[in-house]
Amino acid sequence: MAVPKKRTSKSKKNIRKTTWKKKACKSAIKAFSLAKSVLSQRSKSFYYSRKNLVLPLSLESPSNE
């Protein structure tokens, strides 16, 4: 079985973890921004299906009650 020769230092471990967290945060911000533009109907750079779009309760048309 393969065993690492030396232990990874705390600083190297923290650097790798921080890099991973920054990447995750950046992609989350992109996704949130995209969702906001779709919901506000200001998106012009891509196509999406209107029938599959889920709107929040405040933007939906009133239902027949």
MMTF fields as JSON, N, C-alpha, C and O atoms, coordinates in Angstrom:
{
  "mmtfVersion": "1.0.0",
  "mmtfProducer": "UNKNOWN",
  "numBonds": 259,
  "numAtoms": 260,
  "numGroups": 65,
  "numChains": 1,
  "numModels": 1,
  "chainsPerModel": [1],
  "groupsPerChain": [65],
  "chainIdList": ["A"],
  "bondAtomList": [4, 2, 8, 6, 12, 10, 16, 14, 20, 18, 24, 22, 28, 26, 32, 30, 36, 34, 40, 38, 44, 42, 48, 46, 52, 50, 56, 54, 60, 58, 64, 62, 68, 66, 72, 70, 76, 74, 80, 78, 84, 82, 88, 86, 92, 90, 96, 94, 100, 98, 104, 102, 108, 106, 112, 110, 116, 114, 120, 118, 124, 122, 128, 126, 132, 130, 136, 134, 140, 138, 144, 142, 148, 146, 152, 150, 156, 154, 160, 158, 164, 162, 168, 166, 172, 170, 176, 174, 180, 178, 184, 182, 188, 186, 192, 190, 196, 194, 200, 198, 204, 202, 208, 206, 212, 210, 216, 214, 220, 218, 224, 222, 228, 226, 232, 230, 236, 234, 240, 238, 244, 242, 248, 246, 252, 250, 256, 254],
  "bondOrderList": [1, 1, 1, 1, 1, 1, 1, 1, 1, 1, 1, 1, 1, 1, 1, 1, 1, 1, 1, 1, 1, 1, 1, 1, 1, 1, 1, 1, 1, 1, 1, 1, 1, 1, 1, 1, 1, 1, 1, 1, 1, 1, 1, 1, 1, 1, 1, 1, 1, 1, 1, 1, 1, 1, 1, 1, 1, 1, 1, 1, 1, 1, 1, 1],
  "groupList": [{"groupName": "MET", "atomNameList": ["N", "CA", "C", "O"], "elementList": ["N", "C", "C", "O"], "formalChargeList": [0, 0, 0, 0], "bondAtomList": [1, 0, 2, 1, 3, 2], "bondOrderList": [1, 1, 2], "singleLetterCode": "M", "chemCompType": "L-PEPTIDE LINKING"}, {"groupName": "ALA", "atomNameList": ["N", "CA", "C", "O"], "elementList": ["N", "C", "C", "O"], "formalChargeList": [0, 0, 0, 0], "bondAtomList": [1, 0, 2, 1, 3, 2], "bondOrderList": [1, 1, 2], "singleLetterCode": "A", "chemCompType": "L-PEPTIDE LINKING"}, {"groupName": "VAL", "atomNameList": ["N", "CA", "C", "O"], "elementList": ["N", "C", "C", "O"], "formalChargeList": [0, 0, 0, 0], "bondAtomList": [1, 0, 2, 1, 3, 2], "bondOrderList": [1, 1, 2], "singleLetterCode": "V", "chemCompType": "L-PEPTIDE LINKING"}, {"groupName": "PRO", "atomNameList": ["N", "CA", "C", "O"], "elementList": ["N", "C", "C", "O"], "formalChargeList": [0, 0, 0, 0], "bondAtomList": [1, 0, 2, 1, 3, 2], "bondOrderList": [1, 1, 2], "singleLetterCode": "P", "chemCompType": "L-PEPTIDE LINKING"}, {"groupName": "LYS", "atomNameList": ["N", "CA", "C", "O"], "elementList": ["N", "C", "C", "O"], "formalChargeList": [0, 0, 0, 0], "bondAtomList": [1, 0, 2, 1, 3, 2], "bondOrderList": [1, 1, 2], "singleLetterCode": "K", "chemCompType": "L-PEPTIDE LINKING"}, {"groupName": "ARG", "atomNameList": ["N", "CA", "C", "O"], "elementList": ["N", "C", "C", "O"], "formalChargeList": [0, 0, 0, 0], "bondAtomList": [1, 0, 2, 1, 3, 2], "bondOrderList": [1, 1, 2], "singleLetterCode": "R", "chemCompType": "L-PEPTIDE LINKING"}, {"groupName": "THR", "atomNameList": ["N", "CA", "C", "O"], "elementList": ["N", "C", "C", "O"], "formalChargeList": [0, 0, 0, 0], "bondAtomList": [1, 0, 2, 1, 3, 2], "bondOrderList": [1, 1, 2], "singleLetterCode": "T", "chemCompType": "L-PEPTIDE LINKING"}, {"groupName": "SER", "atomNameList": ["N", "CA", "C", "O"], "elementList": ["N", "C", "C", "O"], "formalChargeList": [0, 0, 0, 0], "bondAtomList": [1, 0, 2, 1, 3, 2], "bondOrderList": [1, 1, 2], "singleLetterCode": "S", "chemCompType": "L-PEPTIDE LINKING"}, {"groupName": "ASN", "atomNameList": ["N", "CA", "C", "O"], "elementList": ["N", "C", "C", "O"], "formalChargeList": [0, 0, 0, 0], "bondAtomList": [1, 0, 2, 1, 3, 2], "bondOrderList": [1, 1, 2], "singleLetterCode": "N", "chemCompType": "L-PEPTIDE LINKING"}, {"groupName": "ILE", "atomNameList": ["N", "CA", "C", "O"], "elementList": ["N", "C", "C", "O"], "formalChargeList": [0, 0, 0, 0], "bondAtomList": [1, 0, 2, 1, 3, 2], "bondOrderList": [1, 1, 2], "singleLetterCode": "I", "chemCompType": "L-PEPTIDE LINKING"}, {"groupName": "TRP", "atomNameList": ["N", "CA", "C", "O"], "elementList": ["N", "C", "C", "O"], "formalChargeList": [0, 0, 0, 0], "bondAtomList": [1, 0, 2, 1, 3, 2], "bondOrderList": [1, 1, 2], "singleLetterCode": "W", "chemCompType": "L-PEPTIDE LINKING"}, {"groupName": "CYS", "atomNameList": ["N", "CA", "C", "O"], "elementList": ["N", "C", "C", "O"], "formalChargeList": [0, 0, 0, 0], "bondAtomList": [1, 0, 2, 1, 3, 2], "bondOrderList": [1, 1, 2], "singleLetterCode": "C", "chemCompType": "L-PEPTIDE LINKING"}, {"groupName": "PHE", "atomNameList": ["N", "CA", "C", "O"], "elementList": ["N", "C", "C", "O"], "formalChargeList": [0, 0, 0, 0], "bondAtomList": [1, 0, 2, 1, 3, 2], "bondOrderList": [1, 1, 2], "singleLetterCode": "F", "chemCompType": "L-PEPTIDE LINKING"}, {"groupName": "LEU", "atomNameList": ["N", "CA", "C", "O"], "elementList": ["N", "C", "C", "O"], "formalChargeList": [0, 0, 0, 0], "bondAtomList": [1, 0, 2, 1, 3, 2], "bondOrderList": [1, 1, 2], "singleLetterCode": "L", "chemCompType": "L-PEPTIDE LINKING"}, {"groupName": "GLN", "atomNameList": ["N", "CA", "C", "O"], "elementList": ["N", "C", "C", "O"], "formalChargeList": [0, 0, 0, 0], "bondAtomList": [1, 0, 2, 1, 3, 2], "bondOrderList": [1, 1, 2], "singleLetterCode": "Q", "chemCompType": "L-PEPTIDE LINKING"}, {"groupName": "TYR", "atomNameList": ["N", "CA", "C", "O"], "elementList": ["N", "C", "C", "O"], "formalChargeList": [0, 0, 0, 0], "bondAtomList": [1, 0, 2, 1, 3, 2], "bondOrderList": [1, 1, 2], "singleLetterCode": "Y", "chemCompType": "L-PEPTIDE LINKING"}, {"groupName": "GLU", "atomNameList": ["N", "CA", "C", "O"], "elementList": ["N", "C", "C", "O"], "formalChargeList": [0, 0, 0, 0], "bondAtomList": [1, 0, 2, 1, 3, 2], "bondOrderList": [1, 1, 2], "singleLetterCode": "E", "chemCompType": "L-PEPTIDE LINKING"}],
  "groupTypeList": [0, 1, 2, 3, 4, 4, 5, 6, 7, 4, 7, 4, 4, 8, 9, 5, 4, 6, 6, 10, 4, 4, 4, 1, 11, 4, 7, 1, 9, 4, 1, 12, 7, 13, 1, 4, 7, 2, 13, 7, 14, 5, 7, 4, 7, 12, 15, 15, 7, 5, 4, 8, 13, 2, 13, 3, 13, 7, 13, 16, 7, 3, 7, 8, 16],
  "groupIdList": [1, 2, 3, 4, 5, 6, 7, 8, 9, 10, 11, 12, 13, 14, 15, 16, 17, 18, 19, 20, 21, 22, 23, 24, 25, 26, 27, 28, 29, 30, 31, 32, 33, 34, 35, 36, 37, 38, 39, 40, 41, 42, 43, 44, 45, 46, 47, 48, 49, 50, 51, 52, 53, 54, 55, 56, 57, 58, 59, 60, 61, 62, 63, 64, 65],
  "secStructList": [7, 7, 7, 7, 1, 1, 7, 7, 7, 2, 2, 2, 2, 2, 2, 2, 2, 2, 2, 2, 2, 2, 2, 2, 2, 2, 2, 2, 2, 2, 2, 2, 2, 2, 2, 2, 2, 2, 2, 6, 6, 7, 7, 7, 1, 1, 7, 7, 7, 1, 6, 6, 7, 7, 7, 7, 6, 6, 6, 1, 7, 7, 7, 7, 7],
  "xCoordList": [0.838, 0.0, 0.893, 1.889, 0.522, 1.319, 1.075, -0.062, 2.181, 2.11, 2.911, 4.032, 2.369, 3.152, 4.389, 4.352, 5.479, 6.733, 6.734, 7.222, 6.198, 6.206, 4.801, 3.946, 4.598, 3.301, 3.149, 4.107, 1.93, 1.661, 1.562, 0.881, 2.234, 2.24, 0.873, 0.076, 0.624, -0.652, -0.822, -1.92, 0.255, 0.139, -0.213, -1.037, 0.413, 0.104, -1.34, -2.041, -1.773, -3.147, -4.133, -5.146, -3.823, -4.704, -4.733, -5.78, -3.592, -3.536, -4.43, -5.196, -4.329, -5.158, -6.642, -7.474, -6.966, -8.36, -8.916, -10.051, -8.114, -8.539, -8.768, -9.735, -7.876, -8.031, -9.333, -10.071, -9.614, -10.832, -12.056, -13.028, -12.013, -13.153, -13.37, -14.512, -12.28, -12.411, -13.075, -13.932, -12.681, -13.298, -14.79, -15.608, -15.137, -16.539, -17.335, -18.462, -16.761, -17.44, -17.664, -18.728, -16.664, -16.77, -17.875, -18.66, -17.942, -18.979, -20.363, -21.35, -20.448, -21.732, -22.214, -23.402, -21.301, -21.664, -22.132, -23.093, -21.454, -21.873, -23.274, -24.112, -23.53, -24.834, -25.931, -27.021, -25.644, -26.628, -26.919, -28.068, -25.886, -26.054, -26.895, -27.764, -26.627, -27.387, -28.851, -29.745, -29.095, -30.469, -31.195, -32.366, -30.512, -31.134, -31.49, -32.556, -30.615, -30.903, -32.047, -32.827, -32.154, -33.262, -34.576, -35.57, -34.582, -35.819, -36.249, -37.445, -35.307, -35.667, -35.928, -36.272, -35.763, -36.015, -35.15, -35.593, -33.916, -32.969, -31.865, -30.835, -32.068, -31.026, -31.128, -32.185, -30.041, -30.045, -28.971, -28.948, -28.087, -26.956, -27.186, -26.287, -28.364, -28.632, -30.133, -30.928, -30.506, -31.902, -32.339, -31.555, -33.582, -34.126, -35.604, -36.242, -36.132, -37.526, -38.403, -38.169, -39.403, -40.279, -41.208, -41.57, -41.599, -42.543, -41.898, -42.603, -40.583, -39.904, -39.324, -38.703, -39.516, -38.959, -39.813, -41.026, -39.189, -39.896, -39.719, -38.597, -40.822, -40.784, -41.118, -41.88, -40.565, -40.947, -42.399, -42.994, -42.957, -44.382, -44.745, -45.862, -43.833, -44.147, -44.261, -44.903, -43.647, -43.678, -44.717, -45.021, -45.261, -46.222, -47.545, -47.907, -48.254, -49.571, -50.552, -50.383, -51.567, -52.528, -53.28, -53.716, -53.424, -54.114, -55.608, -56.045, -56.37, -57.824, -58.139, -57.969, -58.593, -58.908, -60.387, -60.843],
  "yCoordList": [-1.167, 0.0, 1.243, 1.306, 2.227, 3.45, 4.348, 4.579, 4.845, 5.714, 6.974, 6.875, 8.167, 9.38, 9.416, 8.97, 9.951, 9.953, 10.999, 10.74, 12.171, 13.232, 13.781, 13.684, 14.347, 14.913, 16.29, 17.06, 16.594, 17.903, 18.939, 18.719, 20.048, 21.083, 21.758, 21.731, 22.362, 23.053, 24.208, 24.439, 24.935, 26.097, 25.664, 26.297, 24.585, 24.092, 23.601, 23.833, 22.923, 22.433, 23.604, 23.561, 24.652, 25.824, 26.574, 27.079, 26.65, 27.309, 26.578, 27.203, 25.247, 24.455, 24.595, 24.716, 24.577, 24.704, 26.076, 26.185, 27.12, 28.48, 28.625, 29.256, 28.042, 28.084, 27.412, 27.936, 26.249, 25.523, 26.345, 26.414, 26.965, 27.766, 28.991, 29.37, 29.619, 30.781, 30.387, 31.112, 29.229, 28.757, 28.515, 28.912, 27.862, 27.567, 28.848, 28.958, 29.809, 31.089, 31.837, 32.419, 31.819, 32.513, 31.905, 32.634, 30.569, 29.936, 30.143, 30.245, 30.205, 30.466, 31.88, 32.094, 32.842, 34.226, 34.331, 35.044, 33.618, 33.615, 33.041, 33.607, 31.913, 31.265, 32.157, 32.249, 32.809, 33.696, 34.893, 35.317, 35.434, 36.569, 36.175, 36.929, 34.991, 34.488, 34.299, 34.654, 33.743, 33.532, 34.862, 34.98, 35.854, 37.171, 37.788, 38.387, 37.651, 38.245, 37.521, 38.146, 36.205, 35.458, 35.873, 36.094, 35.978, 36.329, 37.765, 38.058, 38.653, 40.041, 40.255, 41.359, 39.198, 39.189, 40.203, 40.815, 40.385, 41.272, 40.48, 41.046, 39.192, 38.355, 38.399, 38.11, 38.757, 38.865, 38.008, 37.876, 37.428, 36.72, 35.218, 34.501, 34.722, 33.301, 33.095, 34.001, 31.898, 31.556, 30.607, 29.773, 30.73, 29.822, 29.644, 30.509, 28.538, 28.21, 28.897, 28.757, 29.633, 30.348, 29.383, 29.64, 28.28, 27.379, 26.595, 26.152, 26.417, 25.688, 26.617, 26.15, 27.911, 28.89, 28.953, 29.15, 28.787, 28.845, 30.241, 30.675, 30.941, 32.304, 32.302, 31.451, 33.231, 33.333, 33.771, 34.271, 33.585, 33.867, 35.314, 35.588, 36.241, 37.652, 38.016, 39.011, 37.226, 37.542, 36.738, 37.066, 35.693, 34.857, 35.591, 36.461, 35.218, 35.81, 35.232, 34.092, 35.991, 35.489, 34.279, 34.265, 33.276, 32.058, 32.184, 33.035, 31.327, 31.324, 30.616, 29.401, 31.358, 30.762, 30.772, 30.311],
  "zCoordList": [0.0, 0.0, 0.0, 0.721, -0.818, -0.924, 0.289, 0.7, 0.847, 2.015, 1.719, 1.219, 2.014, 1.772, 2.669, 3.816, 2.129, 2.88, 3.976, 5.076, 3.698, 4.699, 4.883, 4.002, 6.03, 6.358, 5.707, 5.637, 5.228, 4.636, 5.755, 6.756, 5.579, 6.62, 6.722, 5.784, 7.881, 8.098, 7.125, 6.619, 6.861, 5.971, 4.55, 3.889, 4.086, 2.74, 2.675, 1.69, 3.73, 3.793, 3.772, 3.074, 4.548, 4.6, 3.277, 2.872, 2.599, 1.288, 0.297, -0.435, 0.277, -0.647, -0.317, -1.216, 0.963, 1.377, 1.003, 0.54, 1.204, 0.87, -0.625, -1.051, -1.425, -2.881, -3.294, -4.128, -2.707, -3.03, -2.629, -3.381, -1.452, -0.992, -1.868, -2.13, -2.327, -3.213, -4.52, -5.026, -5.078, -6.321, -6.119, -6.949, -5.015, -4.728, -4.541, -5.024, -3.848, -3.606, -4.916, -5.131, -5.785, -7.069, -7.928, -8.534, -7.984, -8.793, -8.179, -8.907, -6.851, -6.201, -6.505, -6.745, -6.494, -6.816, -8.261, -8.551, -9.179, -10.585, -10.732, -11.434, -10.067, -10.168, -9.593, -10.158, -8.476, -7.855, -8.748, -8.87, -9.366, -10.267, -11.479, -11.916, -12.014, -13.152, -12.775, -13.544, -11.599, -11.147, -10.975, -11.335, -10.429, -10.254, -11.6, -11.738, -12.594, -13.897, -14.598, -15.316, -14.395, -14.996, -14.346, -15.037, -13.025, -12.33, -12.596, -12.6, -12.815, -13.096, -14.584, -15.006, -15.377, -16.827, -17.556, -18.528, -17.094, -17.759, -18.451, -18.82, -18.626, -19.212, -20.73, -21.291, -21.391, -22.846, -23.501, -24.724, -22.709, -23.295, -23.42, -23.861, -23.043, -23.157, -23.318, -23.069, -23.736, -23.932, -22.832, -22.38, -22.4, -21.413, -21.696, -22.296, -21.269, -21.504, -20.467, -19.267, -20.916, -19.986, -19.247, -18.099, -19.886, -19.229, -18.085, -17.178, -18.107, -17.043, -15.983, -15.029, -16.134, -15.207, -13.948, -14.025, -12.8, -11.524, -10.953, -10.692, -10.761, -10.24, -8.755, -8.296, -8.007, -6.595, -6.456, -7.41, -5.29, -5.077, -5.367, -5.806, -5.132, -5.34, -6.822, -7.16, -7.712, -9.139, -9.915, -11.062, -9.303, -10.012, -10.191, -9.399, -11.25, -11.47, -10.453, -10.018, -10.07, -9.073, -9.609, -10.76, -8.771, -9.192, -8.914, -8.139, -9.559, -9.361, -8.057, -7.952, -7.068, -5.767, -5.522, -4.476]
}
